[in-house]
Amino acid sequence: MTLTDIEADEDVEARSGATVYVCVTCRRPDEPEDGPRPGLALAQATAQAAEGTGVAVCRVECLANCSRSLSAAMRCDGTWTYIFGGLEADRDAEALIEGARLLARAGDGVLPWRGRPDILKKGLIARVPPRGFTEGD
């Protein structure tokens, strides 16, 4: 891959608005209610992993996926939105950013299976169609 190819990839990502949303209230059922939130640790690690990539990271209060936390979602302008669970704060931040970059480069708006980090295969909860989607698009 040449420098021009890398710059082109970054331009695609910048235009597509790649965003990862991380639930900061996530915790496991066996963790104390008043303890530090692993979801916040995942959000912080994901923001650090995103530095210089063009991927935005947004903290959200709840993704309503408590039974399969830690949770995050990703989307780009005009793509499907993907929701993931079973994430680990100390392991999966880079995978989220890698996935968002793959989604940003996907011409059809669908996160490709090939090349997707394993946790984004095993931890997929749902995918939501983009606004204006109709079957057959």
C-alpha positions as CSV (number, residue, x, y, z in Angstrom):
1,M,0.0,0.0,0.0
2,T,1.4,3.4,-1.0
3,L,1.2,6.6,0.9
4,T,-1.4,7.8,-1.6
5,D,-3.5,4.7,-0.9
6,I,-3.4,5.3,2.8
7,E,-4.3,9.0,2.3
8,A,-7.2,7.9,0.1
9,D,-8.4,5.5,2.8
10,E,-8.3,8.3,5.4
11,D,-10.3,10.6,3.1
12,V,-13.0,7.9,2.7
13,E,-13.1,7.5,6.5
14,A,-13.3,11.2,7.0
15,R,-16.2,11.6,4.6
16,S,-18.1,8.7,6.0
17,G,-18.3,9.9,9.6
18,A,-17.0,6.7,11.2
19,T,-18.1,6.7,14.8
20,V,-17.8,4.2,17.6
21,Y,-20.3,4.6,20.5
22,V,-19.2,3.0,23.8
23,C,-21.5,2.4,26.7
24,V,-19.8,4.0,29.8
25,T,-22.3,2.6,32.3
26,C,-21.6,-1.0,31.4
27,R,-20.6,-3.4,34.1
28,R,-20.8,-7.1,34.7
29,P,-23.6,-8.4,37.0
30,D,-21.1,-9.5,39.6
31,E,-19.4,-6.1,39.8
32,P,-20.4,-3.6,42.5
33,E,-22.9,-1.0,41.5
34,D,-20.7,1.8,43.0
35,G,-17.4,0.6,41.6
36,P,-15.4,1.9,38.6
37,R,-17.3,1.1,35.4
38,P,-15.5,-1.2,32.9
39,G,-17.5,0.5,30.2
40,L,-15.8,3.8,31.0
41,A,-12.4,2.1,30.8
42,L,-13.4,0.7,27.4
43,A,-14.4,4.1,26.2
44,Q,-11.1,5.6,27.3
45,A,-9.1,2.8,25.7
46,T,-11.1,3.2,22.5
47,A,-10.6,6.9,22.3
48,Q,-6.9,6.4,22.8
49,A,-6.9,3.7,20.0
50,A,-8.7,6.1,17.7
51,E,-6.2,8.9,17.9
52,G,-5.0,9.9,14.4
53,T,-7.4,7.5,12.6
54,G,-10.3,9.8,11.7
55,V,-12.7,7.6,13.8
56,A,-14.7,9.5,16.3
57,V,-15.5,7.9,19.7
58,C,-18.6,8.9,21.6
59,R,-19.5,7.9,25.1
60,V,-23.2,7.0,25.7
61,E,-25.0,6.4,28.9
62,C,-26.6,3.1,27.9
63,L,-26.9,0.8,24.9
64,A,-29.5,-1.4,26.7
65,N,-27.4,-4.5,26.2
66,C,-26.8,-5.2,29.9
67,S,-27.0,-8.9,29.7
68,R,-24.1,-9.0,27.2
69,S,-22.0,-6.1,28.3
70,L,-19.5,-4.5,27.7
71,S,-21.2,-2.9,24.7
72,A,-20.4,-0.7,21.8
73,A,-21.9,0.3,18.5
74,M,-20.4,1.6,15.2
75,R,-21.8,3.4,12.2
76,C,-20.8,5.6,9.3
77,D,-23.0,7.9,7.2
78,G,-25.1,5.8,5.0
79,T,-24.0,2.4,6.5
80,W,-25.7,-0.2,8.7
81,T,-25.2,0.3,12.4
82,Y,-23.5,-2.6,14.2
83,I,-24.0,-3.4,18.0
84,F,-21.5,-5.6,19.8
85,G,-21.4,-7.1,23.3
86,G,-19.1,-9.3,25.3
87,L,-16.3,-6.8,24.9
88,E,-13.3,-6.4,27.3
89,A,-11.9,-3.0,28.2
90,D,-8.3,-4.2,28.2
91,R,-8.6,-6.2,24.9
92,D,-11.1,-4.8,22.4
93,A,-10.5,-1.1,21.8
94,E,-8.3,-1.6,18.8
95,A,-10.7,-4.1,17.3
96,L,-13.5,-1.5,17.5
97,I,-11.4,1.1,15.7
98,E,-10.3,-1.5,13.1
99,G,-13.9,-2.5,12.5
100,A,-15.0,1.1,12.1
101,R,-12.3,1.7,9.6
102,L,-13.4,-1.4,7.7
103,L,-17.0,-0.2,7.7
104,A,-15.9,3.2,6.5
105,R,-14.3,1.6,3.4
106,A,-17.2,-0.7,2.7
107,G,-18.8,0.5,-0.5
108,D,-22.1,-1.3,0.2
109,G,-22.4,0.0,3.8
110,V,-22.0,-3.5,5.2
111,L,-19.2,-4.5,7.6
112,P,-17.2,-7.2,5.7
113,W,-16.9,-10.5,7.4
114,R,-13.4,-11.1,6.0
115,G,-10.8,-9.2,7.9
116,R,-13.2,-8.4,10.7
117,P,-11.5,-8.8,14.2
118,D,-12.8,-12.0,15.8
119,I,-14.5,-10.2,18.7
120,L,-16.6,-8.4,16.1
121,K,-17.7,-11.7,14.7
122,K,-18.4,-13.4,18.0
123,G,-19.8,-10.4,19.8
124,L,-22.2,-9.2,17.2
125,I,-25.6,-8.5,18.8
126,A,-27.5,-6.8,15.9
127,R,-27.1,-4.7,12.8
128,V,-29.6,-1.9,12.0
129,P,-30.3,-0.7,8.5
130,P,-29.4,2.9,7.5
131,R,-32.1,5.5,7.4
132,G,-34.1,5.3,4.2
133,F,-33.3,1.6,3.6
134,T,-35.8,-0.5,1.8
135,E,-35.4,-4.3,1.1
136,G,-33.7,-4.9,-2.2
137,D,-31.3,-1.9,-1.9
